Amino acid sequence: QVRLMESGGGLVQAGGSLSLSCAASGWFSRIDGMGWYRQAPGKQRELVAYIRGGGATDYADSVKGRFTISRDNAKNTVYLQMNSLKLEDTAVYYCNALVVVLMKSSDYWGQGTQVTVSS
């Protein structure tokens, strides 16, 4: 069974920074893409940032230039450095990974971590 464990959420003032991390554990052949999504109250879950196995990245327009996604393949961990945080960044942030088990790819999700940006 594959498990994603997130850490690093919390409360921060607008303009501040937070760092999230997500480590994958369990039995699998490899992890292809890893990313972060978020869901604010009353809104749909949206992509924040994604990093593919080869290192290519995608960002939501709203976070470009402020957030940076990275991964450590040896540790099966993905990170999200969030700078210049805004009130509208407040949401539950979910880690996502496309994991290959016995030649079958499946999406896995973490339990979510709350990020709250205050004025």
C-alpha positions as CSV (number, residue, x, y, z in Angstrom):
1,Q,0.0,0.0,0.0
2,V,1.3,3.5,-0.9
3,R,1.0,6.2,1.6
4,L,1.7,10.0,1.2
5,M,2.6,11.8,4.4
6,E,2.4,15.6,4.3
7,S,4.0,18.1,6.7
8,G,4.7,21.8,7.0
9,G,1.3,23.6,6.9
10,G,0.3,26.2,9.4
11,L,-0.5,29.8,10.0
12,V,1.5,32.6,8.5
13,Q,1.1,36.3,7.9
14,A,0.6,37.7,4.4
15,G,3.9,38.2,2.7
16,G,5.5,35.4,4.7
17,S,6.8,32.0,3.7
18,L,5.9,28.3,4.4
19,S,7.4,25.1,3.2
20,L,5.5,21.9,2.6
21,S,6.9,18.4,2.2
22,C,5.3,15.1,1.2
23,A,7.0,11.7,1.5
24,A,5.8,8.6,-0.2
25,S,6.2,5.3,1.5
26,G,5.2,1.7,0.7
27,W,5.9,-0.7,-2.0
28,F,6.1,0.6,-5.6
29,S,8.2,0.3,-8.7
30,R,8.6,4.1,-9.2
31,I,6.9,7.5,-8.9
32,D,6.3,9.4,-12.0
33,G,4.7,12.8,-11.3
34,M,4.3,14.4,-8.0
35,G,2.4,17.6,-7.2
36,W,0.4,19.8,-4.9
37,Y,-3.2,20.7,-5.2
38,R,-5.3,22.9,-2.9
39,Q,-8.9,23.4,-2.0
40,A,-10.3,26.5,-0.4
41,P,-13.7,26.5,1.3
42,G,-16.5,26.4,-1.2
43,K,-14.1,26.0,-4.1
44,Q,-13.0,23.1,-6.3
45,R,-9.6,21.5,-5.8
46,E,-7.1,23.1,-8.1
47,L,-3.6,22.3,-9.2
48,V,-0.9,24.4,-7.6
49,A,2.3,22.9,-8.9
50,Y,3.4,19.6,-10.5
51,I,6.8,18.1,-11.2
52,R,7.3,15.2,-13.6
53,G,9.7,12.4,-13.3
54,G,12.2,14.1,-15.6
55,G,12.0,17.3,-13.6
56,A,9.6,19.4,-15.8
57,T,7.3,21.6,-13.8
58,D,4.0,23.3,-14.1
59,Y,2.5,26.0,-12.0
60,A,-0.9,27.6,-11.6
61,D,-0.7,31.2,-12.9
62,S,-1.7,32.5,-9.5
63,V,1.5,31.1,-7.9
64,K,4.1,31.6,-10.6
65,G,7.1,33.4,-9.3
66,R,6.1,32.9,-5.7
67,F,6.0,29.1,-5.3
68,T,8.7,26.6,-6.1
69,I,8.2,22.8,-6.4
70,S,11.1,20.4,-6.1
71,R,11.6,16.7,-5.5
72,D,14.2,14.4,-4.0
73,N,13.8,11.1,-5.9
74,A,16.1,9.2,-3.5
75,K,13.7,10.1,-0.6
76,N,10.5,9.9,-2.7
77,T,9.7,13.3,-1.4
78,V,8.2,16.4,-3.0
79,Y,8.5,19.9,-1.6
80,L,6.7,23.2,-2.1
81,Q,8.3,26.4,-1.1
82,M,5.7,29.1,-0.8
83,N,6.9,32.7,-0.6
84,S,5.1,36.0,-0.6
85,L,1.9,34.3,0.6
86,K,-1.4,36.0,0.0
87,L,-4.7,35.7,1.8
88,E,-6.1,33.9,-1.2
89,D,-3.5,31.1,-0.8
90,T,-5.4,29.9,2.3
91,A,-6.6,26.4,1.6
92,V,-6.0,22.8,2.4
93,Y,-3.0,21.6,0.4
94,Y,-3.0,18.0,-0.9
95,C,0.0,16.1,-2.1
96,N,-0.5,13.9,-5.2
97,A,1.7,11.3,-6.7
98,L,1.4,9.1,-9.8
99,V,2.8,5.9,-8.6
100,V,3.6,2.8,-10.6
101,V,3.0,-0.6,-9.0
102,L,3.7,-3.7,-11.1
103,M,3.4,-1.7,-14.3
104,K,0.1,-0.1,-13.3
105,S,-0.1,3.7,-12.7
106,S,-2.4,5.0,-10.1
107,D,-3.0,8.4,-8.4
108,Y,-2.5,8.6,-4.7
109,W,-3.4,11.5,-2.4
110,G,-2.2,12.7,1.0
111,Q,-4.6,13.6,3.8
112,G,-4.1,17.3,3.3
113,T,-2.4,20.0,5.4
114,Q,-4.0,23.4,6.3
115,V,-2.3,26.6,5.1
116,T,-3.8,29.7,6.6
117,V,-2.6,33.2,5.6
118,S,-3.7,36.0,7.9
119,S,-3.6,39.8,7.3
